[in-house]
Amino acid sequence: MQKKVMPKITSILLTVFLFLWMCTLACEKKSETDKKPDEQKKPNILLIIGDDFGMDVVSNMNPGLINELEKKYGPTGHNHPDYKTIKGSPASTPRLDKLAREGMLFTNVWAHPFCSPTRAAILTGLFGKQAKVLTFADPLSQNHTSFVQKLRDEGGYSTALFGKWHLAGSPGFGQGPDFPGIKPKEAGFDLFKGNLNAAIKSYWDYDYQVQDDKTPANEWRTETAPVRYLPGMQASNYAPLVKVADTIEWITKNEKENPEKPWFAWLAFNLSHTTIIQQPNAMAVPNADTMDKESVDEMKACGGKFGSNDGGNCSDEALMRAMTNSMDTLMGKLIDSVNELDPNTYIIYISDNGTPMYELSGGLYYIDNMYITRKGRGKGTAYQSGALVPMVIKGPGIKANSMNDGIAHAADLFATTLALAGLEVPDEVSNSDGKGKVSLDSVSLTPALFDNKNSVRDPNKGYVLTESVNLMTNGTQHVGARNAKYKVACAGGIESENCFFFNLDDDPLEEYPLEKPDSCENYAGNSWTPENPEWHYCRLMEVIKEDSYVNGYSVK
């Protein structure tokens, strides 16, 4: 009897052993995937920056957001008479929506109200006062500490920038030097292919500027814009297609020639920014094969001429949707390539400021979704429509389809990127003249990404700033400060009549300003606590007066 049982027992034991061995291998593989950056070889990092559109244009990234806002301002909430304008027509962004589902979507991220101040904040980890970039014309000093330099020199990263730079200032137009501020190679990039200016002439006629191993760090050369090709699209010199193709080419070369060497790529689209050429339209109708059917059909219906600045009868909002969809499609090509080449990559997406509502001759009004009051707000202001931007981070160890509503800032990408690379984040960095140190404004978001921490800043004392000088409105000063719940926004100065106080939990669209206290004596005397709304007003005004640029800044 024993002789018949033993083979069965042996077979069972062997099966159990094989099962346990396979489970061990699977667990080891999973643990490798789930390791944080400092527990594995250095990851690659891809930073993608969209230009000139806020959360309103890409609200599909946050499913349910618009319905929640309609409920908050509708008949069962504030009963705002114009609440139905909240539900408009955002752009079709299937790839951004997918990226948000694959990583962590940050829903309370501020940028500065203009392009270059935000880019300066990302590169230096400093808000406007300390970076000294407040207008879209201000050059960033070469003396600042750049996280890209640290990635290259301390982390051993290959580094490259493709697309819009907008940190070197403006062309001199014969009155001074062209682009006197920091150039990409001076900031630590090995390679730059793109454009140094704030905008390009058109998406098919633009300066293609290059810095490589043949150019000194403070010089560049201008070449004819090349024709590039991407699968499924016709070869073209269409600027965003060229940028994506250049980025894929560089990443592929790095993966082939130095597979163990990590890389950092910064891709900055010009989409969906207006062009220098304003006729027949300041916006563009992208190449048809860079858009999805929904966007192509909309352009056909309003008579837009594909591959040109001829928008036909298309509205500003329609053109904004088309351009944003084109960026989304091309970004998808890049993400697919990166996923195939090396999944050990962190992909970061952020926009640089809110959507424009320019009250210029004829008006350029692009907000069509999410907000109620639009005129006098948007890009260039400290309102949510000027400062609130979408941000997603995806990569190893980050829980898919996760969301974080803690306050964060574009400047936090300085510390976050260094932390993802396993590098030390400094407490202090160089100031603008290079003769001293200033405290870093940037805070690493890795506790939110990996440790489920809701906020990396104290909900009451902690704050973020959005600040700028709007040269398009004769140098109007804009500054906003917020903590987890409350916000102060000022325009034209920090006197009480220029500042508005909001409870963003109750009123995220800033339709109902709160009453401000007559004085802050009770705050200074510690009679108020964070339980009092007045405490928050006084705290945020203290931040604006002490930490923003408004005292001591003069328009250059």
Buried (B, 14 or more C-beta within 10 A) or exposed (E): EEEEEEEEEEEEEEEEEEEEEEEEEEEEEEEEEBBBBEEBEBBBBBBBBBBBBBBBBBBBBBEEBBEEBBBBBBEEBBEBEEBEBBBBBBBBBBBBBBBBBBBBBBBBBBBBBBBBBBBBBBBBBBBBBBBBBBBBBBBBBBEBBBBBBBBBEEBEBBBBBBBBBBBBBBBEEEEEEBBBBBBBBBBBBBBBBBBBBBBBBBBBBBBBBBBBEEBEBBEBEEEEBEEBEBEEBBEBBBBBBBBBBBBBBBBBEBBEEEEEEBBBBBBBBBBBBBBBBBEEBBBBBBBBBBBBEEBBEBBBEBEBBBBBBBBBEBBBBBBBBBBBBBBBBBBBBBBEBBEEBBEBBBBBBBBBBBBBBBBEEEEBBBBBBBBBBBEEBBBBBBBBBBBBBBBBBBBBBBEEEBEBEBBBBBBBBBBBBBBBBBBEBBEEBBBBEEEEEBEBBBBBBBBBBBEEEEBBBEBBEBBBBBBBBBBBBEEBBBBBBBBBBBBBBBBBEBEEEBBBBBBBEEBBBBBEBBEBBEEBEBBEEEEBEBEBBBBBBBBBBBBBEEBBBBEEBEBE
